[in-house]
């Protein structure tokens, strides 16, 4: 139970360190894995943008960074968080002292980097295969045509030449 608290505490730390009253962020859904998104975000910040990464945690999947925005002299803080979901991740880009469009641009560039480095996102086909033979009641014994004994699956032409023989013990006058 220490793990969830630790992740919660780190998330609270991210909010405190970013400071300011701005709580807006840009969020983007992605089919990439948490590890792919985290590693690409780290390379994007350090290599592509030459930003200083002040704190990082691969397990909690967040990156805190400082940068000097174009046209300014004072550094500001930013954060990228990656939240694992059923079929991929959700990326949050937060630049509290910057306009929202800058967060959107950073998010878009990160998605382009993910695609250029990893190609299309991996498939997350976790859903169970559909059972075509299963009816609405969950009766697994039924054939595709809905019968349980397979009578309808017999070849109808096969029995055409056969005629019913009258019952020799049956008296038609009865």
N, CA, C and O atoms as a DFTB+ gen file, in Angstrom:
696 C
 N C O
     1  1       0.810      -1.198       0.000
     2  2       0.000       0.000       0.000
     3  2       0.855       1.264       0.000
     4  3       0.326       2.362      -0.171
     5  1       2.155       1.127       0.188
     6  2       3.042       2.270       0.178
     7  2       3.144       2.847      -1.224
     8  3       3.276       4.061      -1.385
     9  1       3.086       1.997      -2.237
    10  2       3.252       2.421      -3.618
    11  2       2.208       3.453      -4.057
    12  3       2.591       4.497      -4.584
    13  1       0.882       3.205      -3.861
    14  2      -0.096       4.208      -4.291
    15  2       0.078       5.536      -3.562
    16  3      -0.098       6.600      -4.157
    17  1       0.423       5.479      -2.280
    18  2       0.623       6.722      -1.541
    19  2       1.816       7.465      -2.106
    20  3       1.786       8.687      -2.249
    21  1       2.860       6.730      -2.426
    22  2       4.061       7.328      -2.980
    23  2       3.751       8.040      -4.294
    24  3       4.203       9.164      -4.516
    25  1       2.994       7.397      -5.151
    26  2       2.618       8.017      -6.423
    27  2       1.751       9.250      -6.187
    28  3       1.896      10.260      -6.875
    29  1       0.853       9.163      -5.216
    30  2      -0.002      10.304      -4.899
    31  2       0.843      11.454      -4.357
    32  3       0.638      12.611      -4.723
    33  1       1.791      11.127      -3.486
    34  2       2.650      12.151      -2.897
    35  2       3.482      12.831      -3.981
    36  3       3.683      14.045      -3.946
    37  1       3.959      12.055      -4.929
    38  2       4.750      12.641      -6.015
    39  2       3.891      13.558      -6.883
    40  3       4.341      14.621      -7.312
    41  1       2.675      13.146      -7.132
    42  2       1.776      14.001      -7.923
    43  2       1.517      15.317      -7.200
    44  3       1.467      16.377      -7.825
    45  1       1.354      15.245      -5.889
    46  2       1.162      16.466      -5.098
    47  2       2.406      17.345      -5.167
    48  3       2.307      18.570      -5.241
    49  1       3.575      16.714      -5.142
    50  2       4.826      17.442      -5.246
    51  2       4.919      18.165      -6.586
    52  3       5.378      19.306      -6.643
    53  1       4.494      17.520      -7.647
    54  2       4.504      18.140      -8.974
    55  2       3.668      19.413      -8.957
    56  3       4.095      20.450      -9.465
    57  1       2.491      19.333      -8.378
    58  2       1.599      20.494      -8.324
    59  2       2.238      21.615      -7.506
    60  3       2.191      22.779      -7.904
    61  1       2.834      21.267      -6.367
    62  2       3.467      22.278      -5.512
    63  2       4.654      22.934      -6.198
    64  3       4.811      24.153      -6.136
    65  1       5.491      22.136      -6.854
    66  2       6.677      22.683      -7.495
    67  2       6.342      23.570      -8.677
    68  3       7.054      24.534      -8.959
    69  1       5.272      23.249      -9.362
    70  2       4.890      24.072     -10.499
    71  2       4.341      25.408     -10.039
    72  3       4.466      26.416     -10.734
    73  1       3.731      25.407      -8.864
    74  2       3.244      26.649      -8.284
    75  2       2.263      27.360      -9.188
    76  3       1.782      26.806     -10.176
    77  1       1.978      28.582      -8.834
    78  2       1.081      29.388      -9.627
    79  2      -0.360      28.914      -9.503
    80  3      -0.633      27.835      -8.978
    81  1      -1.259      29.729      -9.990
    82  2      -2.671      29.387      -9.889
    83  2      -3.176      28.681     -11.142
    84  3      -4.307      28.195     -11.176
    85  1      -2.338      28.627     -12.161
    86  2      -2.780      27.985     -13.398
    87  2      -2.831      26.478     -13.217
    88  3      -1.845      25.849     -12.833
    89  1      -3.980      25.917     -13.495
    90  2      -4.120      24.471     -13.374
    91  2      -4.403      23.841     -14.731
    92  3      -4.576      22.627     -14.834
    93  1      -4.447      24.656     -15.754
    94  2      -4.742      24.132     -17.078
    95  2      -3.572      23.313     -17.592
    96  3      -2.413      23.574     -17.273
    97  1      -3.902      22.337     -18.378
    98  2      -2.876      21.540     -19.045
    99  2      -3.499      20.962     -20.298
   100  3      -4.717      20.971     -20.475
   101  1      -2.650      20.468     -21.147
   102  2      -3.120      19.807     -22.353
   103  2      -2.961      18.312     -22.125
   104  3      -1.905      17.849     -21.693
   105  1      -4.006      17.569     -22.416
   106  2      -3.919      16.118     -22.286
   107  2      -4.178      15.483     -23.639
   108  3      -5.026      15.919     -24.417
   109  1      -3.400      14.422     -23.885
   110  2      -3.477      13.726     -25.159
   111  2      -3.484      12.236     -24.898
   112  3      -2.667      11.731     -24.128
   113  1      -4.402      11.529     -25.538
   114  2      -4.441      10.072     -25.422
   115  2      -3.529       9.475     -26.482
   116  3      -3.453       9.967     -27.608
   117  1      -2.843       8.412     -26.104
   118  2      -1.915       7.773     -27.016
   119  2      -1.943       6.268     -26.820
   120  3      -2.165       5.788     -25.708
   121  1      -1.722       5.529     -27.879
   122  2      -1.699       4.076     -27.810
   123  2      -0.331       3.514     -27.448
   124  3      -0.174       2.298     -27.336
   125  1       0.669       4.387     -27.263
   126  2       2.005       3.920     -26.916
   127  2       2.039       3.439     -25.467
   128  3       1.152       3.754     -24.673
   129  1       3.073       2.677     -25.139
   130  2       3.212       2.183     -23.769
   131  2       3.759       3.287     -22.875
   132  3       4.273       4.298     -23.354
   133  1       3.640       3.077     -21.572
   134  2       4.157       4.044     -20.602
   135  2       5.666       4.209     -20.769
   136  3       6.168       5.332     -20.736
   137  1       6.390       3.115     -20.946
   138  2       7.844       3.176     -21.097
   139  2       8.228       3.936     -22.369
   140  3       9.148       4.755     -22.348
   141  1       7.532       3.670     -23.468
   142  2       7.826       4.378     -24.712
   143  2       7.588       5.878     -24.554
   144  3       8.423       6.689     -24.954
   145  1       6.454       6.241     -23.973
   146  2       6.106       7.651     -23.817
   147  2       7.086       8.355     -22.881
   148  3       7.518       9.472     -23.164
   149  1       7.436       7.716     -21.778
   150  2       8.365       8.323     -20.812
   151  2       9.743       8.538     -21.454
   152  3      10.308       9.628     -21.361
   153  1      10.275       7.508     -22.099
   154  2      11.605       7.622     -22.710
   155  2      11.633       8.653     -23.827
   156  3      12.596       9.410     -23.947
   157  1      10.601       8.691     -24.635
   158  2      10.542       9.686     -25.712
   159  2      10.437      11.097     -25.134
   160  3      11.058      12.027     -25.651
   161  1       9.658      11.260     -24.069
   162  2       9.515      12.582     -23.448
   163  2      10.848      13.047     -22.856
   164  3      11.207      14.218     -22.976
   165  1      11.573      12.138     -22.222
   166  2      12.873      12.485     -21.650
   167  2      13.852      12.912     -22.752
   168  3      14.533      13.927     -22.613
   169  1      13.922      12.152     -23.825
   170  2      14.809      12.523     -24.938
   171  2      14.361      13.829     -25.596
   172  3      15.187      14.653     -25.989
   173  1      13.046      14.005     -25.710
   174  2      12.507      15.227     -26.302
   175  2      12.947      16.457     -25.499
   176  3      13.401      17.449     -26.070
   177  1      12.809      16.381     -24.175
   178  2      13.175      17.525     -23.337
   179  2      14.681      17.767     -23.327
   180  3      15.132      18.897     -23.515
   181  1      15.458      16.708     -23.108
   182  2      16.919      16.868     -22.961
   183  2      17.633      17.093     -24.285
   184  3      18.452      18.004     -24.406
   185  1      17.327      16.275     -25.264
   186  2      18.080      16.309     -26.521
   187  2      17.493      17.316     -27.510
   188  3      18.195      18.197     -28.006
   189  1      16.214      17.177     -27.784
   190  2      15.603      18.023     -28.814
   191  2      15.478      19.483     -28.381
   192  3      15.738      20.392     -29.170
   193  1      15.081      19.704     -27.131
   194  2      14.852      21.075     -26.667
   195  2      15.976      21.630     -25.793
   196  3      16.014      22.831     -25.524
   197  1      16.882      20.775     -25.353
   198  2      17.984      21.169     -24.450
   199  2      17.477      21.795     -23.151
   200  3      18.098      22.714     -22.617
   201  1      16.353      21.300     -22.648
   202  2      15.821      21.780     -21.379
   203  2      16.488      21.038     -20.231
   204  3      16.942      19.904     -20.386
   205  1      16.541      21.686     -19.088
   206  2      17.084      21.072     -17.885
   207  2      15.982      20.251     -17.204
   208  3      14.960      20.793     -16.784
   209  1      16.204      18.944     -17.103
   210  2      15.257      18.084     -16.398
   211  2      15.662      18.110     -14.927
   212  3      16.727      17.615     -14.558
   213  1      14.800      18.693     -14.090
   214  2      15.138      18.881     -12.672
   215  2      14.753      17.689     -11.815
   216  3      15.358      17.451     -10.770
   217  1      13.758      16.947     -12.245
   218  2      13.349      15.748     -11.510
   219  2      12.659      14.806     -12.483
   220  3      11.945      15.223     -13.394
   221  1      12.900      13.521     -12.255
   222  2      12.272      12.522     -13.119
   223  2      12.052      11.255     -12.315
   224  3      12.799      10.950     -11.385
   225  1      11.020      10.529     -12.688
   226  2      10.728       9.246     -12.061
   227  2      10.035       8.370     -13.103
   228  3       8.892       8.618     -13.488
   229  1      10.753       7.342     -13.549
   230  2      10.205       6.469     -14.596
   231  2       9.022       5.659     -14.080
   232  3       8.072       5.424     -14.827
   233  1       9.056       5.224     -12.810
   234  2       7.952       4.424     -12.267
   235  2       6.677       5.247     -12.139
   236  3       5.596       4.796     -12.519
   237  1       6.809       6.448     -11.607
   238  2       5.639       7.327     -11.475
   239  2       5.341       8.032     -12.796
   240  3       4.271       8.618     -12.961
   241  1       6.273       7.977     -13.725
   242  2       6.128       8.499     -15.088
   243  2       5.844       9.998     -15.127
   244  3       4.838      10.448     -15.675
   245  1       6.755      10.751     -14.532
   246  2       6.656      12.200     -14.665
   247  2       8.039      12.793     -14.858
   248  3       9.046      12.204     -14.467
   249  1       8.070      13.955     -15.461
   250  2       9.295      14.711     -15.693
   251  2       9.034      16.162     -15.332
   252  3       8.066      16.757     -15.806
   253  1       9.887      16.734     -14.500
   254  2       9.829      18.162     -14.199
   255  2      11.019      18.813     -14.888
   256  3      12.117      18.257     -14.891
   257  1      10.810      19.969     -15.461
   258  2      11.888      20.611     -16.201
   259  2      11.809      22.119     -16.077
   260  3      10.768      22.684     -15.742
   261  1      12.958      22.769     -16.362
   262  2      13.059      24.226     -16.368
   263  2      13.530      24.647     -17.749
   264  3      14.325      23.965     -18.396
   265  1      13.027      25.767     -18.170
   266  2      13.435      26.296     -19.474
   267  2      13.220      27.808     -19.483
   268  3      12.435      28.347     -18.702
   269  1      13.921      28.459     -20.364
   270  2      13.756      29.900     -20.552
   271  2      12.952      30.071     -21.842
   272  3      13.450      29.797     -22.934
   273  1      11.706      30.526     -21.704
   274  2      10.884      30.705     -22.908
   275  2      11.469      31.772     -23.837
   276  3      12.123      32.720     -23.402
   277  1      11.214      31.582     -25.097
   278  2      11.680      32.542     -26.095
   279  2      11.136      33.932     -25.771
   280  3       9.943      34.093     -25.514
   281  1      12.011      34.927     -25.784
   282  2      11.610      36.307     -25.517
   283  2      11.586      36.654     -24.037
   284  3      11.221      37.774     -23.679
   285  1      11.962      35.730     -23.174
   286  2      12.009      36.004     -21.733
   287  2      13.431      35.797     -21.225
   288  3      14.259      35.157     -21.872
   289  1      13.686      36.359     -20.047
   290  2      15.009      36.212     -19.451
   291  2      14.997      35.291     -18.236
   292  3      16.048      34.811     -17.812
   293  1      13.825      35.043     -17.679
   294  2      13.710      34.253     -16.465
   295  2      13.201      32.845     -16.811
   296  3      12.285      32.676     -17.615
   297  1      13.821      31.850     -16.184
   298  2      13.408      30.457     -16.413
   299  2      12.061      30.180     -15.762
   300  3      11.691      30.813     -14.773
   301  1      11.352      29.247     -16.319
   302  2      10.057      28.823     -15.784
   303  2      10.038      27.288     -15.715
   304  3      10.896      26.617     -16.288
   305  1       9.056      26.761     -15.013
   306  2       8.945      25.315     -14.826
   307  2       7.888      24.720     -15.750
   308  3       6.980      25.403     -16.224
   309  1       8.043      23.430     -15.984
   310  2       7.059      22.684     -16.753
   311  2       7.043      21.243     -16.277
   312  3       7.927      20.811     -15.537
   313  1       6.044      20.514     -16.703
   314  2       5.935      19.102     -16.317
   315  2       5.282      18.313     -17.442
   316  3       4.419      18.807     -18.167
   317  1       5.723      17.085     -17.557
   318  2       5.062      16.110     -18.432
   319  2       4.757      14.912     -17.551
   320  3       5.638      14.369     -16.885
   321  1       3.502      14.514     -17.560
   322  2       3.080      13.337     -16.801
   323  2       2.489      12.321     -17.765
   324  3       1.826      12.673     -18.741
   325  1       2.741      11.071     -17.473
   326  2       2.227       9.979     -18.299
   327  2       1.409       9.064     -17.403
   328  3       1.931       8.505     -16.438
   329  1       0.141       8.912     -17.716
   330  2      -0.752       8.083     -16.912
   331  2      -1.151       6.868     -17.743
   332  3      -1.718       6.990     -18.829
   333  1      -0.842       5.706     -17.207
   334  2      -1.141       4.455     -17.913
   335  2      -2.641       4.196     -17.886
   336  3      -3.304       4.384     -16.865
   337  1      -3.165       3.757     -19.042
   338  2      -4.574       3.416     -19.169
   339  2      -4.701       2.018     -19.749
   340  3      -3.699       1.366     -20.042
   341  1      -5.916       1.569     -19.911
   342  2      -6.169       0.216     -20.415
   343  2      -5.501      -0.020     -21.763
   344  3      -4.856      -1.049     -21.961
   345  1      -5.642       0.895     -22.666
   346  2      -5.104       0.698     -24.015
   347  2      -4.164       1.835     -24.386
   348  3      -4.387       2.528     -25.379
   349  1      -3.124       2.028     -23.601
   350  2      -2.158       3.073     -23.911
   351  2      -1.932       3.977     -22.728
   352  3      -1.970       3.545     -21.576
   353  1      -1.692       5.255     -23.032
   354  2      -1.407       6.230     -21.981
   355  2      -2.127       7.541     -22.268
   356  3      -2.604       7.789     -23.376
   357  1      -2.186       8.356     -21.246
   358  2      -2.663       9.729     -21.381
   359  2      -1.491      10.623     -20.988
   360  3      -0.924      10.475     -19.905
   361  1      -1.136      11.545     -21.868
   362  2      -0.025      12.468     -21.639
   363  2      -0.572      13.817     -21.198
   364  3      -1.498      14.354     -21.807
   365  1       0.008      14.357     -20.137
   366  2      -0.345      15.688     -19.652
   367  2       0.874      16.583     -19.791
   368  3       1.945      16.259     -19.276
   369  1       0.722      17.699     -20.476
   370  2       1.785      18.683     -20.600
   371  2       1.315      19.929     -19.863
   372  3       0.249      20.476     -20.145
   373  1       2.149      20.369     -18.896
   374  2       1.802      21.544     -18.091
   375  2       2.916      22.574     -18.175
   376  3       4.069      22.301     -17.841
   377  1       2.548      23.744     -18.622
   378  2       3.440      24.900     -18.653
   379  2       2.670      26.053     -18.007
   380  3       2.099      26.884     -18.713
   381  1       2.648      26.109     -16.674
   382  2       1.759      27.026     -15.963
   383  2       1.905      28.505     -16.303
   384  3       0.928      29.251     -16.232
   385  1       3.080      28.930     -16.662
   386  2       3.283      30.357     -16.939
   387  2       3.219      30.688     -18.424
   388  3       3.538      31.801     -18.841
   389  1       2.805      29.708     -19.211
   390  2       2.764      29.900     -20.654
   391  2       1.316      29.762     -21.148
   392  3       0.479      29.155     -20.480
   393  1       1.038      30.326     -22.314
   394  2      -0.307      30.156     -22.883
   395  2      -0.560      28.689     -23.254
   396  3       0.373      27.932     -23.522
   397  1      -1.817      28.313     -23.263
   398  2      -2.203      26.927     -23.521
   399  2      -1.711      26.437     -24.878
   400  3      -1.383      25.260     -25.026
   401  1      -1.656      27.314     -25.859
   402  2      -1.219      26.849     -27.180
   403  2       0.209      26.323     -27.139
   404  3       0.557      25.445     -27.928
   405  1       1.052      26.841     -26.233
   406  2       2.427      26.335     -26.108
   407  2       2.422      24.899     -25.570
   408  3       3.235      24.073     -25.987
   409  1       1.496      24.606     -24.636
   410  2       1.347      23.235     -24.142
   411  2       0.897      22.314     -25.277
   412  3       1.373      21.186     -25.397
   413  1      -0.016      22.803     -26.098
   414  2      -0.517      22.010     -27.216
   415  2       0.590      21.735     -28.230
   416  3       0.699      20.624     -28.749
   417  1       1.413      22.750     -28.509
   418  2       2.525      22.575     -29.450
   419  2       3.492      21.526     -28.909
   420  3       3.941      20.656     -29.656
   421  1       3.817      21.600     -27.623
   422  2       4.732      20.634     -27.026
   423  2       4.143      19.230     -27.073
   424  3       4.858      18.272     -27.367
   425  1       2.870      19.097     -26.793
   426  2       2.196      17.799     -26.839
   427  2       2.213      17.234     -28.260
   428  3       2.493      16.051     -28.457
   429  1       1.917      18.066     -29.236
   430  2       1.920      17.634     -30.640
   431  2       3.317      17.186     -31.071
   432  3       3.465      16.170     -31.749
   433  1       4.343      17.949     -30.674
   434  2       5.712      17.585     -31.036
   435  2       6.131      16.281     -30.370
   436  3       6.840      15.477     -30.977
   437  1       5.707      16.064     -29.143
   438  2       6.015      14.814     -28.447
   439  2       5.343      13.632     -29.152
   440  3       5.950      12.570     -29.291
   441  1       4.110      13.808     -29.593
   442  2       3.421      12.742     -30.323
   443  2       4.133      12.445     -31.648
   444  3       4.245      11.284     -32.042
   445  1       4.612      13.483     -32.334
   446  2       5.362      13.271     -33.581
   447  2       6.662      12.510     -33.293
   448  3       7.058      11.638     -34.066
   449  1       7.313      12.841     -32.191
   450  2       8.548      12.144     -31.810
   451  2       8.257      10.670     -31.525
   452  3       8.996       9.796     -31.979
   453  1       7.196      10.392     -30.784
   454  2       6.820       9.010     -30.509
   455  2       6.627       8.232     -31.811
   456  3       7.116       7.111     -31.958
   457  1       5.916       8.836     -32.737
   458  2       5.639       8.165     -34.001
   459  2       6.911       7.978     -34.824
   460  3       7.101       6.931     -35.443
   461  1       7.784       8.988     -34.833
   462  2       9.002       8.867     -35.639
   463  2       9.966       7.838     -35.045
   464  3      10.695       7.179     -35.787
   465  1       9.979       7.694     -33.723
   466  2      10.898       6.747     -33.089
   467  2      10.345       5.330     -33.000
   468  3      11.095       4.361     -33.118
   469  1       9.038       5.205     -32.793
   470  2       8.446       3.884     -32.553
   471  2       7.476       3.420     -33.632
   472  3       6.988       2.290     -33.582
   473  1       7.192       4.281     -34.609
   474  2       6.208       3.919     -35.619
   475  2       4.800       4.011     -35.035
   476  3       4.558       4.747     -34.078
   477  1       3.888       3.260     -35.620
   478  2       2.517       3.267     -35.125
   479  2       2.472       2.679     -33.722
   480  3       3.281       1.814     -33.389
   481  1       1.531       3.142     -32.891
   482  2       1.421       2.590     -31.530
   483  2       1.154       1.093     -31.569
   484  3       0.533       0.594     -32.508
   485  1       1.621       0.376     -30.554
   486  2       1.340      -1.069     -30.511
   487  2      -0.148      -1.311     -30.360
   488  3      -0.874      -0.490     -29.799
   489  1      -0.594      -2.454     -30.872
   490  2      -2.016      -2.807     -30.749
   491  2      -2.288      -3.295     -29.351
   492  3      -1.500      -4.051     -28.782
   493  1      -3.378      -2.874     -28.808
   494  2      -3.809      -3.301     -27.473
   495  2      -5.097      -4.080     -27.621
   496  3      -6.171      -3.590     -27.270
   497  1      -4.992      -5.291     -28.140
   498  2      -6.180      -6.112     -28.367
   499  2      -6.399      -7.020     -27.166
   500  3      -6.189      -8.231     -27.237
   501  1      -6.827      -6.411     -26.055
   502  2      -7.048      -7.159     -24.829
   503  2      -8.448      -7.725     -24.729
   504  3      -8.744      -8.504     -23.822
   505  1      -9.323      -7.335     -25.666
   506  2     -10.699      -7.807     -25.582
   507  2     -10.754      -9.282     -25.968
   508  3     -10.043      -9.706     -26.878
   509  1     -11.586     -10.065     -25.292
   510  2     -11.680     -11.481     -25.634
   511  2     -12.290     -11.651     -27.013
   512  3     -13.122     -10.841     -27.423
   513  1     -11.893     -12.689     -27.736
   514  2     -12.462     -12.888     -29.071
   515  2     -13.959     -13.138     -28.985
   516  3     -14.451     -13.767     -28.049
   517  1     -14.657     -12.637     -29.969
   518  2     -16.105     -12.831     -29.989
   519  2     -16.411     -14.269     -30.357
   520  3     -15.818     -14.821     -31.285
   521  1     -17.332     -14.871     -29.632
   522  2     -17.707     -16.266     -29.875
   523  2     -18.966     -16.269     -30.723
   524  3     -20.064     -16.017     -30.227
   525  1     -18.797     -16.559     -32.009
   526  2     -19.945     -16.537     -32.915
   527  2     -20.922     -17.658     -32.631
   528  3     -22.102     -17.543     -32.963
   529  1     -20.457     -18.750     -32.020
   530  2     -21.340     -19.876     -31.750
   531  2     -22.155     -19.679     -30.489
   532  3     -23.017     -20.499     -30.175
   533  1     -21.903     -18.635     -29.783
   534  2     -22.559     -18.411     -28.493
   535  2     -23.830     -17.589     -28.722
   536  3     -23.802     -16.562     -29.399
   537  1     -24.924     -18.046     -28.160
   538  2     -26.150     -17.267     -28.325
   539  2     -26.273     -16.277     -27.177
   540  3     -25.409     -16.228     -26.302
   541  1     -27.335     -15.493     -27.174
   542  2     -27.509     -14.469     -26.155
   543  2     -27.617     -15.032     -24.753
   544  3     -27.239     -14.365     -23.790
   545  1     -28.125     -16.242     -24.620
   546  2     -28.285     -16.846     -23.301
   547  2     -26.995     -17.472     -22.802
   548  3     -26.956     -17.988     -21.685
   549  1     -25.947     -17.438     -23.597
   550  2     -24.674     -18.013     -23.186
   551  2     -24.637     -19.524     -23.324
   552  3     -23.836     -20.174     -22.652
   553  1     -25.484     -20.113     -24.181
   554  2     -25.542     -21.556     -24.350
   555  2     -24.432     -21.961     -25.314
   556  3     -24.554     -21.763     -26.523
   557  1     -23.352     -22.529     -24.782
   558  2     -22.201     -22.897     -25.582
   559  2     -22.435     -24.163     -26.392
   560  3     -21.653     -24.440     -27.301
   561  1     -23.474     -24.945     -26.106
   562  2     -23.698     -26.221     -26.767
   563  2     -24.407     -26.086     -28.107
   564  3     -24.470     -27.049     -28.871
   565  1     -24.927     -24.935     -28.395
   566  2     -25.681     -24.767     -29.637
   567  2     -24.755     -24.628     -30.823
   568  3     -23.676     -24.044     -30.731
   569  1     -25.205     -25.184     -31.951
   570  2     -24.486     -25.026     -33.204
   571  2     -24.781     -23.640     -33.742
   572  3     -25.558     -22.893     -33.148
   573  1     -24.167     -23.293     -34.858
   574  2     -24.393     -21.972     -35.453
   575  2     -25.844     -21.744     -35.832
   576  3     -26.332     -20.615     -35.787
   577  1     -26.542     -22.822     -36.210
   578  2     -27.935     -22.647     -36.611
   579  2     -28.883     -22.694     -35.425
   580  3     -30.099     -22.626     -35.607
   581  1     -28.351     -22.809     -34.217
   582  2     -29.188     -22.690     -33.034
   583  2     -29.676     -23.997     -32.457
   584  3     -30.347     -23.984     -31.424
   585  1     -29.372     -25.134     -33.075
   586  2     -29.847     -26.385     -32.488
   587  2     -28.725     -27.043     -31.691
   588  3     -27.544     -26.782     -31.918
   589  1     -29.113     -27.886     -30.771
   590  2     -28.132     -28.525     -29.912
   591  2     -27.697     -29.883     -30.433
   592  3     -26.601     -30.344     -30.114
   593  1     -28.537     -30.533     -31.229
   594  2     -28.216     -31.899     -31.643
   595  2     -27.593     -31.971     -33.030
   596  3     -27.203     -33.051     -33.473
   597  1     -27.495     -30.859     -33.712
   598  2     -26.864     -30.851     -35.024
   599  2     -27.756     -31.359     -36.138
   600  3     -27.256     -31.635     -37.229
   601  1     -29.063     -31.496     -35.912
   602  2     -29.985     -32.026     -36.917
   603  2     -29.969     -31.189     -38.186
   604  3     -30.002     -31.732     -39.290
   605  1     -29.917     -29.885     -38.038
   606  2     -30.001     -29.015     -39.205
   607  2     -28.724     -29.041     -40.028
   608  3     -28.703     -28.555     -41.159
   609  1     -27.672     -29.597     -39.476
   610  2     -26.411     -29.646     -40.192
   611  2     -26.348     -30.822     -41.156
   612  3     -25.421     -30.901     -41.962
   613  1     -27.301     -31.729     -41.094
   614  2     -27.293     -32.883     -41.984
   615  2     -27.599     -32.454     -43.401
   616  3     -28.284     -31.456     -43.625
   617  1     -27.095     -33.202     -44.345
   618  2     -27.300     -32.914     -45.755
   619  2     -28.722     -33.300     -46.136
   620  3     -29.064     -34.481     -46.072
   621  1     -29.563     -32.345     -46.530
   622  2     -30.956     -32.663     -46.868
   623  2     -31.061     -33.529     -48.132
   624  3     -32.007     -34.307     -48.258
   625  1     -30.109     -33.410     -49.070
   626  2     -30.163     -34.196     -50.299
   627  2     -29.841     -35.660     -50.029
   628  3     -30.228     -36.540     -50.799
   629  1     -29.161     -35.907     -48.979
   630  2     -28.744     -37.261     -48.640
   631  2     -29.952     -38.148     -48.314
   632  3     -29.928     -39.347     -48.594
   633  1     -30.982     -37.582     -47.738
   634  2     -32.149     -38.357     -47.315
   635  2     -33.286     -38.334     -48.349
   636  3     -34.344     -38.909     -48.092
   637  1     -33.095     -37.677     -49.527
   638  2     -34.169     -37.539     -50.503
   639  2     -34.650     -38.886     -51.028
   640  3     -35.855     -39.094     -51.170
   641  1     -33.745     -39.788     -51.312
   642  2     -34.112     -41.069     -51.909
   643  2     -34.748     -42.026     -50.918
   644  3     -35.348     -43.023     -51.319
   645  1     -34.628     -41.747     -49.674
   646  2     -35.180     -42.653     -48.658
   647  2     -36.650     -42.363     -48.476
   648  3     -37.059     -41.205     -48.389
   649  1     -37.428     -43.393     -48.421
   650  2     -38.858     -43.239     -48.154
   651  2     -39.143     -43.956     -46.865
   652  3     -38.490     -44.938     -46.512
   653  1     -40.104     -43.458     -46.192
   654  2     -40.467     -44.123     -44.946
   655  2     -41.127     -45.452     -45.267
   656  3     -42.032     -45.537     -46.097
   657  1     -40.660     -46.470     -44.597
   658  2     -41.278     -47.787     -44.770
   659  2     -42.452     -47.862     -43.822
   660  3     -42.353     -47.448     -42.667
   661  1     -43.556     -48.385     -44.300
   662  2     -44.691     -48.524     -43.398
   663  2     -44.345     -49.519     -42.307
   664  3     -43.627     -50.492     -42.539
   665  1     -44.840     -49.276     -41.170
   666  2     -44.584     -50.143     -40.019
   667  2     -45.324     -51.446     -40.262
   668  3     -46.546     -51.472     -40.408
   669  1     -44.558     -52.522     -40.302
   670  2     -45.159     -53.809     -40.610
   671  2     -46.074     -54.263     -39.498
   672  3     -46.986     -55.052     -39.745
   673  1     -45.871     -53.808     -38.320
   674  2     -46.712     -54.213     -37.201
   675  2     -47.892     -53.288     -37.014
   676  3     -48.739     -53.512     -36.149
   677  1     -47.945     -52.287     -37.797
   678  2     -49.035     -51.315     -37.656
   679  2     -50.156     -51.673     -38.600
   680  3     -49.941     -51.859     -39.798
   681  1     -51.308     -51.764     -38.076
   682  2     -52.500     -52.114     -38.865
   683  2     -53.155     -50.813     -39.288
   684  3     -53.633     -50.056     -38.443
   685  1     -53.185     -50.537     -40.623
   686  2     -53.766     -49.281     -41.095
   687  2     -55.249     -49.194     -40.809
   688  3     -55.805     -48.097     -40.848
   689  1     -55.888     -50.255     -40.535
   690  2     -57.345     -50.203     -40.294
   691  2     -57.646     -49.760     -38.867
   692  3     -58.805     -49.500     -38.544
   693  1     -56.626     -49.666     -37.998
   694  2     -56.880     -49.245     -36.614
   695  2     -57.293     -47.846     -36.527
   696  3     -57.543     -47.343     -35.431
